Amino acid sequence: AWTMDEREGFEQVRSTLKSVADDIKQADDLMKEFQKLMLRTTELQDKVKGISLRTKRELKACERSAKNLGSREISGAIHTLERQLARFREIRPETRSFFCRIMLGRVNIKCFSDRERVRLRDEYNKFKVRTNLIFILFPLVVLFFHYYLRHAWLDTHWINIFHHLWLLYYYVSLALRENILLVNGSNIRPWWIYHHYLSAAGTVVWLVWPLTETYLSFVPYVTCLCFYTGLVQAIQIMFYKKRDYANRALGKTEHMDVSYPETLTELPKELLLLIPFLFVAHIWQMGLGFSFLHTLYTSPTLFSQNWTAWREELQIFWSGVIGIILGFCNFVSTVLTIYTKTNTKQKMQVEKEEKEQLMLLFTDKKE
């Protein structure tokens, strides 16, 4: 026989279990309702996709006709409608890039919940903040090994390998995260994703470069560039972190807009001082690229043997090509960002005029 306390405890547990069972039944009903809504969502997505594909074909046909007619009015209307049509991509599931397909497979990487999209953005920003310290300190460790321990220790090449393995992880992670952010409505320029592809390829080139005198001669220059870039990024990250909340509260940026520290995403007076430092980094990178190619051109031993005896010729060549492309395109992207930010008002005025022309065109047709 149970005591009074044991019976009360039994009744309390039974009451709790009944409450849990009711909650589970309620959750089960909600889950069924959620599944129905998801099925309805999929149907709506398919309808929107069909409409967008059909209207895209129709606009292409109208565009060809407008060229034959030479009508600026119709061309402007088509341009405005194409921008409106681009909004349909917000609810269309997609994988987007070949890079995402080889990394994740043909899966949908679009989030339809505002909370999940904001979490993607926040995790991206946290990743940049956390890795920036490593981006600065790792080159210092490499330089210490290169200048002070290389002659005392039997082998220090492993620290360079670890550095480039970490850079490979860093750039691949950024590229993957930015592809996902771009699909979910972020403002990332596509060039910076390609920049990270090329940077990752450059780290692979250095990983397969054997330990030679040419390799060792370039280690300080490349490592110092990494350190310098990390410092500039740290300053920008600190600035953007302070301004981010204020900009979103004032509605100056969308929820999915992010900053990328290799260049500028806005142009307040406080960041004008950073522009010369950014250009120095871009020119430095281009200069390193030309230096690699100059070494190939002037060395009496490189490319002098049969291709089966090459050890580092291709590594030097591709390091030079990648460095020149990255430096030049970064320079152009920064210039375009400055130009775009200084002409934002003019762009908004043009868009307003295009919408007015579109309304007039449709009004004339109705009359």
MARZAVO-445471 format. One line per field, with one value per residue (C-alpha): residue number from 1; residue in three letters; chain; x, y, z. Coordinates in nm, 4 decimals. Layout:
BEGIN
seq: NUM	...
type: ALA	...
mol: A	...
xx: X	...
yy: Y	...
zz: Z	...
//
This chain:
BEGIN
seq: 1	2	3	4	5	6	7	8	9	10	11	12	13	14	15	16	17	18	19	20	21	22	23	24	25	26	27	28	29	30	31	32	33	34	35	36	37	38	39	40	41	42	43	44	45	46	47	48	49	50	51	52	53	54	55	56	57	58	59	60	61	62	63	64	65	66	67	68	69	70	71	72	73	74	75	76	77	78	79	80	81	82	83	84	85	86	87	88	89	90	91	92	93	94	95	96	97	98	99	100	101	102	103	104	105	106	107	108	109	110	111	112	113	114	115	116	117	118	119	120	121	122	123	124	125	126	127	128	129	130	131	132	133	134	135	136	137	138	139	140	141	142	143	144	145	146	147	148	149	150	151	152	153	154	155	156	157	158	159	160	161	162	163	164	165	166	167	168	169	170	171	172	173	174	175	176	177	178	179	180	181	182	183	184	185	186	187	188	189	190	191	192	193	194	195	196	197	198	199	200	201	202	203	204	205	206	207	208	209	210	211	212	213	214	215	216	217	218	219	220	221	222	223	224	225	226	227	228	229	230	231	232	233	234	235	236	237	238	239	240	241	242	243	244	245	246	247	248	249	250	251	252	253	254	255	256	257	258	259	260	261	262	263	264	265	266	267	268	269	270	271	272	273	274	275	276	277	278	279	280	281	282	283	284	285	286	287	288	289	290	291	292	293	294	295	296	297	298	299	300	301	302	303	304	305	306	307	308	309	310	311	312	313	314	315	316	317	318	319	320	321	322	323	324	325	326	327	328	329	330	331	332	333	334	335	336	337	338	339	340	341	342	343	344	345	346	347	348	349	350	351	352	353	354	355	356	357	358	359	360	361	362	363	364	365	366	367
type: ALA	TRP	THR	MET	ASP	GLU	ARG	GLU	GLY	PHE	GLU	GLN	VAL	ARG	SER	THR	LEU	LYS	SER	VAL	ALA	ASP	ASP	ILE	LYS	GLN	ALA	ASP	ASP	LEU	MET	LYS	GLU	PHE	GLN	LYS	LEU	MET	LEU	ARG	THR	THR	GLU	LEU	GLN	ASP	LYS	VAL	LYS	GLY	ILE	SER	LEU	ARG	THR	LYS	ARG	GLU	LEU	LYS	ALA	CYS	GLU	ARG	SER	ALA	LYS	ASN	LEU	GLY	SER	ARG	GLU	ILE	SER	GLY	ALA	ILE	HIS	THR	LEU	GLU	ARG	GLN	LEU	ALA	ARG	PHE	ARG	GLU	ILE	ARG	PRO	GLU	THR	ARG	SER	PHE	PHE	CYS	ARG	ILE	MET	LEU	GLY	ARG	VAL	ASN	ILE	LYS	CYS	PHE	SER	ASP	ARG	GLU	ARG	VAL	ARG	LEU	ARG	ASP	GLU	TYR	ASN	LYS	PHE	LYS	VAL	ARG	THR	ASN	LEU	ILE	PHE	ILE	LEU	PHE	PRO	LEU	VAL	VAL	LEU	PHE	PHE	HIS	TYR	TYR	LEU	ARG	HIS	ALA	TRP	LEU	ASP	THR	HIS	TRP	ILE	ASN	ILE	PHE	HIS	HIS	LEU	TRP	LEU	LEU	TYR	TYR	TYR	VAL	SER	LEU	ALA	LEU	ARG	GLU	ASN	ILE	LEU	LEU	VAL	ASN	GLY	SER	ASN	ILE	ARG	PRO	TRP	TRP	ILE	TYR	HIS	HIS	TYR	LEU	SER	ALA	ALA	GLY	THR	VAL	VAL	TRP	LEU	VAL	TRP	PRO	LEU	THR	GLU	THR	TYR	LEU	SER	PHE	VAL	PRO	TYR	VAL	THR	CYS	LEU	CYS	PHE	TYR	THR	GLY	LEU	VAL	GLN	ALA	ILE	GLN	ILE	MET	PHE	TYR	LYS	LYS	ARG	ASP	TYR	ALA	ASN	ARG	ALA	LEU	GLY	LYS	THR	GLU	HIS	MET	ASP	VAL	SER	TYR	PRO	GLU	THR	LEU	THR	GLU	LEU	PRO	LYS	GLU	LEU	LEU	LEU	LEU	ILE	PRO	PHE	LEU	PHE	VAL	ALA	HIS	ILE	TRP	GLN	MET	GLY	LEU	GLY	PHE	SER	PHE	LEU	HIS	THR	LEU	TYR	THR	SER	PRO	THR	LEU	PHE	SER	GLN	ASN	TRP	THR	ALA	TRP	ARG	GLU	GLU	LEU	GLN	ILE	PHE	TRP	SER	GLY	VAL	ILE	GLY	ILE	ILE	LEU	GLY	PHE	CYS	ASN	PHE	VAL	SER	THR	VAL	LEU	THR	ILE	TYR	THR	LYS	THR	ASN	THR	LYS	GLN	LYS	MET	GLN	VAL	GLU	LYS	GLU	GLU	LYS	GLU	GLN	LEU	MET	LEU	LEU	PHE	THR	ASP	LYS	LYS	GLU
mol: A	A	A	A	A	A	A	A	A	A	A	A	A	A	A	A	A	A	A	A	A	A	A	A	A	A	A	A	A	A	A	A	A	A	A	A	A	A	A	A	A	A	A	A	A	A	A	A	A	A	A	A	A	A	A	A	A	A	A	A	A	A	A	A	A	A	A	A	A	A	A	A	A	A	A	A	A	A	A	A	A	A	A	A	A	A	A	A	A	A	A	A	A	A	A	A	A	A	A	A	A	A	A	A	A	A	A	A	A	A	A	A	A	A	A	A	A	A	A	A	A	A	A	A	A	A	A	A	A	A	A	A	A	A	A	A	A	A	A	A	A	A	A	A	A	A	A	A	A	A	A	A	A	A	A	A	A	A	A	A	A	A	A	A	A	A	A	A	A	A	A	A	A	A	A	A	A	A	A	A	A	A	A	A	A	A	A	A	A	A	A	A	A	A	A	A	A	A	A	A	A	A	A	A	A	A	A	A	A	A	A	A	A	A	A	A	A	A	A	A	A	A	A	A	A	A	A	A	A	A	A	A	A	A	A	A	A	A	A	A	A	A	A	A	A	A	A	A	A	A	A	A	A	A	A	A	A	A	A	A	A	A	A	A	A	A	A	A	A	A	A	A	A	A	A	A	A	A	A	A	A	A	A	A	A	A	A	A	A	A	A	A	A	A	A	A	A	A	A	A	A	A	A	A	A	A	A	A	A	A	A	A	A	A	A	A	A	A	A	A	A	A	A	A	A	A	A	A	A	A	A	A	A	A	A	A	A	A	A	A	A	A	A	A	A	A	A	A	A	A	A	A	A	A	A	A	A	A	A	A	A	A	A	A	A	A	A
xx: 0.0000	0.1155	0.1511	-0.0306	0.2827	0.3476	-0.0123	0.0123	0.3381	0.1761	-0.1188	0.1156	0.3208	0.0042	-0.1277	0.2032	0.2019	-0.1548	-0.0509	0.2492	0.0247	-0.2127	0.0801	0.2098	-0.1350	-0.1535	0.1964	0.0971	-0.2042	0.0135	0.2694	-0.0011	-0.1190	0.2416	0.2859	-0.0280	0.1012	0.4385	0.2613	0.0607	0.3828	0.5457	0.2462	0.2631	0.6380	0.5831	0.3149	0.5376	0.8255	0.6047	0.4800	0.8308	0.9730	0.6847	0.7028	1.0819	1.0412	0.7757	0.9982	1.2857	1.0553	0.9407	1.3036	1.3870	1.0832	1.1794	1.5259	1.3713	1.1300	1.3958	1.1556	1.3248	0.9919	0.9259	1.2880	1.2591	0.9341	1.0943	1.3922	1.1604	0.9519	1.2674	1.3691	1.0241	1.0464	1.3749	1.1839	1.0171	1.3478	1.2964	1.0564	1.2001	1.4088	1.7544	2.1086	2.2546	2.6171	2.8248	3.0406	2.7407	2.6396	2.9799	2.9963	2.6356	2.4684	2.1543	1.9728	1.7722	1.9825	1.7170	1.5630	1.2030	1.2016	1.3207	1.4634	1.6747	1.7970	1.9009	2.0775	2.2700	2.3801	2.4788	2.6775	2.8614	2.9527	3.0618	3.2816	3.4615	3.5141	3.6437	3.8760	4.0208	4.2402	4.3841	4.4260	4.6521	4.8407	4.9141	5.1350	5.3342	5.3989	5.5054	5.7434	5.8913	5.9601	6.0990	6.3476	6.4401	6.3788	6.4335	6.8122	6.8072	6.5443	6.5716	6.2310	5.9930	5.8110	5.5162	5.4154	5.3753	5.1659	4.9402	4.9040	4.7890	4.5623	4.3954	4.3669	4.2118	3.9518	3.8919	3.8314	3.6240	3.4081	3.3581	3.2694	3.0148	2.8574	2.8405	2.6769	2.4067	2.3686	2.3421	2.0593	1.8814	1.8823	2.2169	2.3929	2.7249	2.8932	2.9435	3.3050	3.3969	3.2744	3.4952	3.7725	3.7508	3.7506	4.0742	4.2251	4.1482	4.3073	4.6136	4.6511	4.6374	4.9177	5.1315	5.0479	5.1866	5.4912	5.8072	6.0483	6.2919	6.4930	6.2341	5.9562	6.1453	6.2272	5.8563	5.7326	5.8023	5.6322	5.3171	5.2982	5.3411	5.0604	4.8350	4.9233	4.8616	4.5290	4.4249	4.4953	4.2891	4.0078	4.0160	3.9711	3.6808	3.5123	3.5289	3.3755	3.0986	3.0103	2.9415	2.7397	2.5461	2.2819	2.2256	2.1907	1.9356	1.7378	1.7244	1.6322	1.9420	2.0260	1.8220	1.8221	2.0419	2.2974	2.6494	2.9895	3.2901	3.6188	3.8255	3.6630	3.4039	3.0285	2.9484	3.1285	3.0967	3.3616	3.5172	3.6106	3.7684	4.1023	4.0910	4.0713	4.4485	4.5247	4.2891	4.4539	4.7960	4.6805	4.5452	4.8591	5.0796	4.8988	4.9349	5.3023	5.3579	5.1899	5.4182	5.7156	5.6341	5.6155	5.9332	6.1134	6.0056	6.1226	6.4647	6.5657	6.8184	6.7068	6.3281	6.1595	6.5040	6.4488	6.2049	5.8551	5.8893	6.1674	5.9703	5.9461	5.8058	5.7588	5.3819	5.3424	5.5302	5.3317	4.9905	5.0837	5.1663	4.8496	4.6206	4.7930	4.7519	4.3859	4.3002	4.4842	4.3435	3.9842	3.9919	4.1130	3.8347	3.5715	3.6754	3.6638	3.3177	3.1988	3.3157	3.1496	2.8252	2.8025	2.8632	2.5900	2.3200	2.0810	2.1180	2.0411	1.7284	1.6107	1.6602	1.4597	1.1806	1.1692	1.1586	0.8607	0.6823	0.7452	0.6062	0.2898	0.2487	0.2923	0.0188	-0.2063	-0.1770	-0.2714	-0.5850	-0.6932
yy: 0.0000	0.3522	0.6234	0.9526	1.1250	0.8451	0.8610	1.2391	1.1961	0.9334	1.1605	1.4490	1.2356	1.1055	1.4606	1.5718	1.2783	1.3627	1.7241	1.6084	1.3772	1.6683	1.8871	1.6142	1.5772	1.9552	1.9571	1.6672	1.8627	2.1680	1.9569	1.8231	2.1783	2.2840	2.0011	2.1118	2.4689	2.3503	2.1544	2.4653	2.6701	2.4314	2.4617	2.8423	2.8352	2.6202	2.8597	3.1637	2.9844	2.9041	3.2637	3.4087	3.1784	3.2575	3.6335	3.6217	3.4682	3.7251	4.0126	3.8767	3.8750	4.2306	4.3377	4.2128	4.3942	4.7141	4.7051	4.6771	4.9614	5.1752	5.2839	5.4105	5.4250	5.0539	4.9671	5.1601	4.9822	4.6435	4.7320	4.8259	4.5096	4.2959	4.4465	4.3694	4.0175	3.9630	3.9833	3.6506	3.4778	3.5535	3.2597	3.0222	2.7371	2.7155	2.5858	2.8717	2.7967	2.5023	2.5505	2.4891	2.1864	2.0200	2.1051	2.0325	1.8620	1.9795	2.0986	2.4073	2.6594	2.9293	3.0105	3.1319	3.2344	3.5847	3.4509	3.1907	3.4441	3.6862	3.4009	3.3237	3.6869	3.7011	3.3762	3.5121	3.8302	3.6316	3.4115	3.7161	3.8671	3.5441	3.4547	3.8028	3.7652	3.4432	3.6220	3.8740	3.6505	3.3546	3.5594	3.6856	3.3266	3.2350	3.5322	3.4407	3.0879	3.2169	3.4656	3.3144	2.9385	2.8324	2.8066	2.6571	2.3880	2.1000	2.1653	2.4628	2.4187	2.2649	2.6043	2.7406	2.4368	2.4898	2.8581	2.7830	2.5020	2.7499	3.0060	2.7369	2.6640	3.0387	3.1199	2.8090	2.8827	3.2434	3.1408	2.8850	3.1202	3.4064	3.1890	3.1003	3.4639	3.5813	3.3353	3.4682	3.8319	3.9677	4.2589	4.0784	4.1628	3.8398	3.9385	3.8833	3.5245	3.4715	3.6462	3.3775	3.1033	3.2424	3.2954	2.9340	2.8221	3.0334	2.8614	2.5217	2.6374	2.7235	2.3927	2.1961	2.4234	2.2351	2.3928	2.5783	2.8990	3.0787	2.9657	3.0868	3.4201	3.4991	3.3791	3.7115	3.9262	3.7144	3.6734	4.0463	4.1140	3.8756	4.0552	4.3998	4.2868	4.1494	4.4824	4.6766	4.4248	4.4562	4.8339	4.7990	4.5249	4.7409	5.0328	4.8338	4.6575	4.9940	5.1282	4.8110	4.8369	5.2093	5.1659	4.8882	5.0833	5.3819	5.1623	5.2543	4.8881	4.5735	4.2894	4.0687	4.3344	4.2503	4.4143	4.2424	4.3666	4.3462	4.6676	4.9321	4.8810	5.2398	5.5699	5.7811	6.0399	5.8169	5.5563	5.7969	5.7557	5.3812	5.4197	5.4752	5.1691	4.9574	5.0748	4.9965	4.6375	4.6012	4.7461	4.5366	4.2230	4.3189	4.3975	4.0540	3.8958	4.0773	3.9888	3.6175	3.6455	3.8559	3.5787	3.3308	3.5611	3.6442	3.3148	3.1181	2.7813	2.8021	2.6613	2.5681	2.1940	1.9476	1.9819	1.6454	1.7983	2.1056	2.1454	2.4936	2.6604	2.6199	2.7246	3.0490	3.1148	3.0604	3.2566	3.5496	3.5227	3.4868	3.7750	4.0104	3.9170	3.9570	4.2854	4.4423	4.3284	4.4307	4.7749	4.8065	4.6812	4.9380	5.2176	5.1045	5.0943	5.4518	5.5606	5.3792	5.5217	5.8753	5.8379	5.6685	5.9635	5.9886	5.6167	5.6482	5.9383	5.7337	5.4433	5.6829	5.8277	5.4777	5.3838	5.7051	5.6294	5.2788	5.4162	5.6664	5.3918	5.1780	5.4820	5.5721	5.2170	5.2271	5.5588
zz: 0.0000	-0.0859	0.1670	0.1261	-0.0084	-0.2591	-0.3857	-0.4271	-0.6175	-0.8413	-0.9189	-0.9944	-1.2376	-1.4052	-1.4412	-1.5931	-1.8374	-1.9436	-2.0018	-2.2068	-2.4124	-2.4834	-2.5887	-2.8199	-2.9788	-3.0290	-3.1804	-3.4074	-3.5342	-3.5916	-3.7779	-4.0106	-4.0726	-4.1391	-4.3903	-4.5736	-4.5840	-4.7161	-4.9902	-5.0770	-5.0708	-5.3174	-5.5503	-5.5347	-5.6016	-5.9102	-6.0367	-5.9822	-6.1549	-6.4547	-6.4791	-6.4468	-6.7166	-6.9521	-6.8997	-6.9379	-7.2843	-7.3735	-7.2604	-7.4713	-7.7745	-7.6958	-7.6565	-8.0063	-8.1449	-7.9607	-8.1186	-8.4636	-8.3879	-8.2227	-7.9478	-7.6325	-7.4537	-7.5009	-7.4164	-7.0899	-7.0042	-7.0751	-6.8551	-6.5659	-6.6044	-6.6068	-6.2719	-6.1332	-6.2740	-6.0898	-5.7598	-5.8379	-5.7700	-5.4001	-5.3616	-5.6214	-5.4739	-5.6268	-5.5812	-5.7867	-5.8667	-5.9853	-5.6750	-5.4473	-5.6523	-5.6172	-5.2460	-5.1443	-5.4398	-5.6203	-5.3095	-5.2286	-5.0354	-5.0142	-4.6764	-4.6734	-4.3089	-4.2224	-3.8981	-4.0798	-4.3367	-4.0644	-3.8872	-4.2072	-4.2261	-3.8588	-3.8781	-4.1827	-3.9965	-3.6892	-3.9074	-4.0492	-3.7048	-3.5498	-3.8357	-3.8778	-3.5689	-3.7141	-4.0477	-3.8717	-3.6267	-3.8543	-4.0928	-3.7931	-3.6864	-4.0408	-4.0567	-3.7171	-3.8378	-4.1674	-4.0213	-3.6826	-3.6830	-4.0438	-4.0076	-3.6575	-3.7103	-3.9534	-4.1116	-4.0832	-4.4132	-4.2295	-4.0856	-4.4406	-4.5316	-4.2289	-4.3179	-4.6716	-4.5547	-4.3219	-4.6054	-4.8264	-4.5579	-4.5098	-4.8773	-4.9498	-4.6435	-4.7508	-5.1067	-4.9874	-4.7328	-4.9839	-5.2505	-4.9995	-4.8909	-5.2524	-5.3176	-5.0086	-5.1174	-5.0007	-5.1705	-5.2241	-5.5518	-5.7534	-5.8175	-5.4525	-5.4735	-5.7794	-5.5865	-5.3208	-5.5850	-5.7282	-5.3838	-5.2927	-5.6204	-5.5352	-5.1987	-5.3721	-5.6041	-5.3009	-5.1321	-5.4288	-5.4678	-5.3589	-5.1125	-5.3414	-5.3235	-5.5383	-5.3049	-4.9977	-5.1612	-5.2097	-4.8689	-4.6864	-4.9524	-4.9751	-4.5969	-4.5346	-4.7829	-4.5864	-4.2634	-4.4154	-4.5625	-4.2240	-4.0534	-4.3085	-4.2745	-3.8954	-3.9154	-4.1579	-3.9555	-3.6428	-3.8290	-3.9992	-3.6751	-3.5095	-3.8025	-3.8841	-3.6132	-3.6702	-4.0476	-4.0104	-3.7510	-3.9865	-4.2841	-4.4827	-4.5504	-4.6056	-4.3532	-4.5735	-4.6708	-4.5574	-4.5751	-4.7242	-4.5839	-4.9027	-5.0270	-4.9334	-4.9131	-4.8237	-4.8378	-4.5228	-4.4469	-4.1810	-4.4431	-4.6913	-4.5120	-4.5804	-4.9585	-5.0066	-4.7906	-5.0001	-5.3199	-5.1716	-5.1064	-5.4605	-5.6223	-5.3928	-5.5100	-5.8756	-5.8198	-5.6675	-5.9673	-6.2102	-5.9903	-6.0248	-6.4035	-6.4144	-6.2246	-6.4905	-6.7684	-6.6223	-6.4592	-6.6689	-6.5272	-6.5208	-6.8322	-6.9657	-6.9221	-7.0721	-6.9272	-6.7521	-6.5376	-6.4265	-6.0481	-5.9871	-6.3255	-6.3378	-5.9736	-6.0402	-6.3575	-6.1994	-5.8870	-6.1138	-6.3224	-6.0199	-5.8385	-6.1363	-6.1885	-5.8201	-5.7778	-6.0948	-6.0421	-5.6748	-5.7820	-6.0398	-5.7933	-5.5317	-5.7909	-5.9046	-5.5434	-5.4878	-5.8120	-5.7270	-5.3764	-5.5006	-5.7653	-5.5570	-5.5717	-5.9485	-5.9847	-5.7689	-5.9847	-6.3030	-6.1576	-6.0601	-6.4131	-6.5642	-6.3462	-6.4471	-6.8154	-6.7663	-6.6051	-6.8891	-7.1471	-6.9911	-6.9403	-7.3095	-7.4059	-7.1868	-7.3378
//
